Amino acid sequence: MMRTSLEVADIFRAAGPAYRTTHAGHLSLHQLKIMSAIEHCRTAALGGHVEACTDCGHWRIAYNSCRNRHCPRCQGAAARTWLEAREADLLPVGYFHVVFTLPAEVAAIAFHNKALVYDLLFKAAADTMLTIAADPKHLGARIGITAVLHTWGSALTHHPHIHMIVPGGGISRDGTRWISARPAFLLPVRVLGALFRRLFLTRLRALHDRGQLAFFGGMTQLAERRAFLRHLSPVRKKRWVVYAKPPFAGPEAVLAYLSRYTHRVAISNSRLVRFDDAGVTFRYKDYRQGGANRQQVMTLAADEFLRRFLLHALPRGFHRIRHFGLLASARRKDHLERARRLLNVAPAPADDPPAELEAQPLCPCCGGTMVIIEVFERRYQPRAPPPPSLSSGTQTP
């Protein structure tokens, strides 16, 4: 079925029941809830309301969203809200994009220990950045970090990595001046990679020594310490690559970039091409290719597509966006005020203005105000037509 408006939810609704039957007993309750949320998002199953124009009588049905953080349809509004809150935190300096990635041998361990190892990935990457930045041989300053966890590659494979957005500079150790990074250089990536490897592997071994790691299937032998150390032996000698991009051109560019990363899910609806008997066809990037050849198309059986999507279900309550250094929540406001003083820029407003009432939607026909005339509960359809007092115009559910 070729459609221009194909969504992940369509695939879940069509292939989900068979997938649940085939994999009964192997899906967690958390994964089942994610599937149900995506399938029911913005349908009568979640209820909704009817709104009508006070001028022309045009009316429409609006179903509730599931608000699940794994749902592609629900992340746009969540990203906008988050970005509005972050806009006041931006400083008038260049911002760098830094990426920390786990080697495949470690990613396999992370897959069976998501909460512990993803948390370790955050902390080891942040400690690496803060340590090297504070070293007088490099920047000699305390920096701020916004970090976002992604667990997927473009083809939906398991590929855990951290994206960081970092201001190009920081506050000196004595707090008296702002130290700027060089225009196109923040910190040496080889030094970052070496410290990241050491911190991560040391802490991973400590988790194993405390018996906190679990191993299943073909990895059960790693529960034994010598087998575990043998498994890690190649990655102790391998270079861990840390990737750093040149700085963005201004706060607006930073916000635009963040909006593409902070609330992204494993695959967006826009990457879907078609869904038919052959499976799910979608666009992906092959990073081994260059130029126009990087954009590729892949087709997966529906069952495999759902399996890969659910690989990226985050543990319940796990925070995938975190702030460190100057941007850590505890003292972020104080640190940003000091940074602005040192940069000699206007301070942010002392208090947030009182929240205004949410703007009422406008009628697509005449531009009049749309008002809610009926609210309906889960699994109920709204009554139609709407009340005669608002039904003088065309009625379009």
C-alpha positions, 0 to 999 in steps of 0.5 A: 500500500503506497501512501504519502502519509505512512506512519510507524503507527500504521505498521504497528496496527497492521503487524503488531497483533501477529508480532505479539502472538509470535513473540508471546512470552518474550516481550516485556510489559514495557514493550507491550505498553509502547506498542499499545500506545503507538497503535492507539495514538490519536484514535478514539481509543484514547478519547478526545474532543470536538471543536467548532468555529464560533463564526462559520460553524466548521467543526472537527474531531481532535483525538488525544495523543499517547505522549509516549516518548517512543512515539514519533507523532508525539515528540514534536510538541515535546521538543518545542516545549523543551526548547522554549525552556532551554532558549534562555540558557544559551550564551552568545558563544559558539557551540560544539557538537561532540559525539561519544560512541561505544565499541560493538563489544561493549554495546553488546553488554549494554543491550542486556544491561541498559539502565546501568550501562547507558547511565555509565555511558553518560557519566563517563563521557561527561567526566571525560569532557569536564576533566580535560576541559578543566586541565590548564594544558587544554582549556583550563575552565569549567564547561557546560554540557547538554547530553542526549542518548541515542541507541540506534544507527540509521538502519535501526541497529543497536548503536548506543552513543551520546550527542553533546552540545557544548558552549565554546568556552567556560568559567576559569577555575577561580571564577573571575573570567570567561575562557574562550575556546579557539574558533574551530577547536574545543578539546583534542579528540584523541585525548578525550577518546583515551580518557573515555576508554579508561574511565568507562572500562574501569567502571564497567569492570567494577560493575561486573566485580559487584555482580551487577551485570546480567548476561543472556543467550550467547553471552552467558559465559561473560558472567565469569570474570576471566571470560569477561576480561578476555571479551574486553581485551580487544577494546582496551587496545582499540582507539575509542573515537570521539567525534567533534564538529566545528561550532554552530553559527549562533544560538538559533542554529544551536536550537535548530540542531537541538530540536533534531536530536533531543526528542528523536526516536529510532525512526521518524515517519518522514523516513518511511517509503512504503509498507506492503507485502514485501515489508517496510521500506525506509530511507537510511544513511550508510556512513561508509559511503560518501556524497549522494551514495550515503542515502540508501533505501532498505526493506525489512520484513514487518516482523524484523522492523518491529523487532528493531524498533523495540530494541530501543525501548529505554528503561522506565524512568531513564532520563535520556537528556542530561546536563552537566558542569555549568548546566547541571540543574542544581546551580545552572541559574547561578552559573549562567548569570556569572557567565553572562556577567563575565561575557558582558551580556545582558542577564536573563529575566530574573523571573519567568513571566506568568504563563499565559493561557494556551492560544485557542486554535483558529478555524482553517476556513474563516480564521475564527476561534475554535472552541471545544463543544464536546469531550468524549472518553476513551473508546467512545466516538463523539456525537455528530452533528454538533449542536445546532447553534454552531452547525451553520457551516460545513461540518467536516470531522 
